[in-house]
Amino acid sequence: MELFSFYNVENLFLPDPAPVHQLDPTGSGLRNWDEKRYRNKIFKIAHVFQLMKERSGVLPFMIGLSEVSGRKVLEDLVQMHPFNSGYGIVHYNSMDERKVDVAMIYDKSKVEVIDSEPITFFFEIIHKTIGNYDTTRDVLYSRVKYKGEIINIFIAHLPSKREKDVNKPKRDFIMNEIRGRILNIVNEEKEHVILCGDFNENPDDENLVKILYDNACEKILENPFHELFSTRNYSTFHYKSGLLFDQIILSKSLFDNGRFSFQNAEVFNADEISSRNRNFGGRPFRTYAGTRYLGGYSDHFPVFIRFKN
């Protein structure tokens, strides 16, 4: 058995240097983000995967991450138990305005990374002068080998829903670009694909449905999180609404595959990483609520796919 996981870790920044003046802006944008709070956060993120190992018997052999800021936080993370420096890192600095990126860590004893690249997107700001562009987080692409099988992995953190969802055209464009790449891999290269991330959309939204089909309306991908969403399994919340923005989507070749194949999907909502507040029972125990430090894990639950092999 193997696990593949994705986790939005909520603002994993290095600690801010002490401000010269009290009202100086910080690199993280967080309030009082010091060494102690950073170390607590790193410990907690690692602890999530220790819990996952305790429940399932294995650590995920590959983990997609979002809201990480820079390579150093990943280097600190993979040194922690239960990774114990046995995990490699795939990461590129994006041009995101908040300086948060997506990344992948992987078990070096099981996975060989053949190739990787960031897929970068620029959006022209129409109402400003030419040359002004809006940037967002890259989509991370990796081509890996596992037990002789080639797997193409896309890790995304799409622009958020805010201000009457002004970012929807950006999400549409990014998903259409990724869909084109996946169509080529599945139809031309005949290789496996895993697409995971925080899509800022639920499994039944148009983009997440459209990407499952080719131009002839033949299904090429499966999204096991669609069924989880229909049974009210949520990875994050906005006010009173439960959301399943965090998903892992697989090519149909990963079902009934000879060497390893899909078994089931889960939202990892263990009690230990859930809110201590009775009013928010069943929700993630987050690090911050606005500017108020809570000391939790993340405002998202991780998700994972279990493969049988």
C-alpha positions in Angstrom: 0.0 0.0 0.0 1.1 3.6 -0.7 -0.3 7.0 0.1 -0.2 10.1 -2.0 -1.1 13.2 -0.1 -1.8 16.9 -0.6 -1.8 19.5 2.1 -2.4 23.3 2.2 -0.3 24.1 5.2 -1.5 27.8 5.7 1.3 30.4 5.5 4.4 28.4 6.2 6.9 31.3 6.4 10.3 31.6 8.0 10.2 33.7 11.2 10.1 37.4 10.7 13.1 39.5 11.9 12.3 41.8 14.8 10.8 45.0 13.4 12.7 48.3 13.8 9.5 50.1 14.3 6.3 48.6 15.8 4.2 49.2 12.7 6.7 48.0 10.1 5.2 45.5 7.6 6.5 42.0 8.0 7.6 39.6 5.2 5.0 37.0 6.3 2.2 39.4 6.8 1.5 37.5 10.1 1.4 39.1 13.5 4.3 38.3 15.8 5.6 35.4 13.6 8.7 34.6 15.6 11.1 31.7 15.8 9.1 29.9 18.5 5.9 30.1 16.5 7.6 29.0 13.4 9.2 25.9 15.1 5.8 25.0 16.6 4.3 25.2 13.1 7.0 23.0 11.5 6.6 20.4 14.3 2.9 20.4 13.8 3.0 19.9 10.1 5.4 17.0 10.5 3.2 15.6 13.2 0.2 15.5 10.8 2.1 13.0 8.7 3.2 11.0 11.7 -0.4 10.7 12.6 -1.2 9.6 9.0 1.5 7.0 9.2 0.1 5.7 12.5 -3.4 5.4 11.1 -2.4 3.9 7.7 0.9 2.1 8.5 2.9 4.1 5.9 4.1 7.6 5.2 2.9 9.1 1.9 5.5 8.4 -0.7 4.8 11.7 -2.4 3.3 14.9 -0.8 2.0 18.0 -2.6 2.2 21.1 -0.5 0.8 24.6 -0.9 1.3 27.9 0.9 5.0 27.3 1.5 7.3 30.3 1.3 10.8 29.4 -0.1 12.9 26.3 0.0 14.3 26.7 3.5 11.0 25.9 5.2 10.9 22.6 3.2 14.5 21.8 4.2 13.5 22.3 7.8 10.4 20.2 7.4 12.1 17.1 5.9 14.6 17.1 8.7 11.8 16.5 11.2 10.5 13.2 12.4 9.0 11.2 10.7 10.8 12.3 7.5 14.3 12.2 9.0 16.0 13.6 6.0 14.8 10.8 3.8 12.7 13.0 1.6 13.7 15.0 -1.4 12.3 18.4 -2.4 10.9 19.8 -5.7 10.3 23.5 -5.4 10.6 26.7 -7.4 10.1 30.3 -6.2 7.0 31.7 -7.9 6.2 35.4 -8.6 3.1 35.3 -6.3 2.5 38.6 -4.6 2.3 36.9 -1.2 5.5 34.9 -1.9 3.8 31.5 -1.3 4.5 28.5 -3.5 3.5 25.0 -4.2 6.0 22.2 -3.7 6.5 18.4 -3.5 8.4 16.3 -1.1 9.0 12.6 -1.9 10.5 9.4 -0.4 13.9 9.3 -2.1 14.1 5.5 -1.5 11.0 4.9 -3.7 10.7 7.8 -6.1 13.1 9.1 -8.8 12.4 12.6 -10.2 13.1 12.6 -13.9 12.1 16.1 -14.7 10.3 19.1 -13.2 9.4 22.7 -14.0 7.2 25.5 -12.8 4.3 26.5 -15.1 4.1 30.2 -14.7 1.1 32.5 -15.6 1.0 36.2 -16.2 -2.2 38.1 -16.5 -2.2 41.6 -18.0 -4.0 44.3 -15.9 -6.1 45.9 -18.5 -7.0 49.1 -16.7 -3.3 50.0 -16.2 -0.6 50.9 -18.6 0.9 48.2 -20.8 3.6 46.3 -19.0 1.7 45.9 -15.8 1.0 42.2 -15.0 -0.7 40.3 -12.3 1.0 37.1 -11.2 -0.2 34.1 -9.3 1.3 30.9 -7.9 2.9 28.5 -10.3 1.6 25.1 -11.1 4.4 22.6 -10.3 4.9 19.9 -12.8 7.1 16.8 -12.0 7.7 13.6 -14.0 8.7 10.8 -11.7 9.5 7.1 -11.8 8.0 4.7 -9.2 8.5 0.9 -9.5 9.2 1.3 -13.3 6.0 3.3 -13.9 6.1 6.9 -15.1 3.8 9.3 -13.3 3.2 13.0 -14.3 2.2 15.1 -11.4 0.7 18.6 -11.4 0.4 20.5 -8.1 -1.8 23.6 -8.1 -3.0 26.3 -5.8 -5.4 28.3 -7.9 -6.4 32.0 -7.3 -8.8 32.4 -4.4 -12.5 33.2 -4.4 -12.8 36.8 -3.2 -14.3 40.1 -4.1 -17.3 38.6 -6.0 -14.9 36.0 -7.5 -12.9 38.3 -9.7 -10.3 35.5 -10.0 -12.6 33.1 -11.8 -11.3 33.9 -15.3 -7.7 33.2 -14.0 -8.8 29.8 -12.6 -10.5 29.0 -15.9 -7.4 29.9 -17.9 -5.0 27.9 -15.7 -7.2 24.9 -15.7 -7.7 25.0 -19.4 -3.9 25.2 -19.9 -3.4 22.2 -17.5 -6.1 20.3 -19.3 -4.3 20.7 -22.6 -1.1 19.3 -21.1 -2.9 16.4 -19.5 -4.7 15.5 -22.8 -1.3 15.3 -24.5 0.2 13.1 -21.8 -2.8 10.7 -21.6 -3.5 10.5 -25.4 0.0 10.8 -26.9 2.4 9.6 -24.2 0.1 7.1 -22.6 1.4 7.8 -19.2 -0.2 8.1 -15.7 -1.3 11.5 -14.4 -2.0 12.9 -10.9 -3.4 16.4 -10.6 -3.7 17.6 -7.0 -4.1 20.9 -5.2 -6.2 23.6 -3.6 -8.4 24.5 -6.6 -10.5 27.0 -4.7 -13.5 25.2 -6.3 -15.5 22.2 -5.3 -15.5 18.9 -7.2 -18.9 19.7 -8.8 -17.8 23.1 -10.2 -17.4 23.5 -13.9 -13.6 23.6 -14.1 -13.3 20.4 -12.1 -15.9 18.6 -14.2 -14.6 19.8 -17.5 -11.0 18.6 -16.9 -12.2 15.0 -16.5 -13.1 14.8 -20.2 -11.3 15.0 -23.6 -12.6 16.9 -26.6 -14.6 13.9 -27.7 -16.4 13.9 -24.2 -14.5 10.7 -23.3 -13.6 10.5 -19.7 -9.8 10.5 -19.2 -9.5 11.4 -15.5 -11.4 10.4 -12.3 -12.0 12.6 -9.3 -12.7 10.4 -6.3 -13.3 13.5 -4.2 -16.6 14.1 -6.0 -18.2 11.3 -4.0 -16.6 12.5 -0.8 -18.0 16.0 -1.4 -21.5 14.5 -2.0 -21.3 12.8 1.4 -20.3 16.1 3.1 -16.6 15.4 3.6 -14.9 18.8 3.7 -11.3 19.9 3.8 -11.8 23.6 4.7 -14.6 26.0 5.7 -15.7 29.5 4.9 -18.1 30.9 7.6 -20.8 28.2 7.7 -20.0 26.6 4.4 -18.1 23.3 4.2 -15.8 23.2 1.1 -13.7 20.5 -0.6 -11.2 22.7 -2.4 -8.4 20.2 -1.8 -8.6 17.3 -4.2 -6.5 14.6 -5.9 -7.5 13.7 -9.5 -6.1 10.6 -11.3 -5.9 9.3 -14.8 -8.1 6.3 -15.5 -4.9 4.3 -16.0 -4.4 4.4 -12.2 -7.5 2.3 -11.7 -7.0 -1.5 -12.0 -3.4 -0.9 -12.9 -1.2 -4.0 -12.6 1.6 -2.5 -10.4 -0.4 -0.2 -8.2 -3.9 1.1 -8.5 -6.4 3.4 -6.7 -8.0 2.0 -3.6 -9.8 4.9 -1.9 -9.6 8.6 -1.1 -9.9 10.4 2.3 -10.0 13.7 3.9 -7.6 13.3 6.9 -9.6 15.0 9.6 -8.2 13.4 12.7 -9.3 14.8 16.1 -5.8 15.8 16.9 -5.7 18.4 14.1 -9.3 19.5 14.5 -10.4 22.7 16.3 -10.5 22.7 20.1 -13.4 25.2 20.1 -16.8 23.6 20.5 -18.3 26.1 18.1 -16.0 25.0 15.4 -16.1 21.2 16.0 -15.0 19.2 13.0 -13.1 22.0 11.4 -9.3 22.3 11.0 -7.3 23.7 14.0 -5.8 26.6 12.3 -2.6 28.6 13.0 -4.2 32.0 12.9 -7.8 33.3 13.0 -7.4 36.7 11.4 -4.6 38.3 13.4 -5.2 36.2 16.5 -2.7 33.4 17.0 -4.3 30.0 17.8 -1.2 27.8 17.5 -2.8 25.1 15.4 -1.9 23.2 12.3 -3.6 24.7 9.2 -6.9 26.1 8.1 -7.2 23.0 5.8 -7.2 19.3 6.4 -4.8 17.2 4.3 -6.3 14.8 1.8 -4.8 11.6 0.5 -5.2 8.7 -2.0 -4.5 5.2 -0.9 -3.0 2.9 -3.6 -2.8 -0.9 -3.4 0.2 -2.5 -4.8 
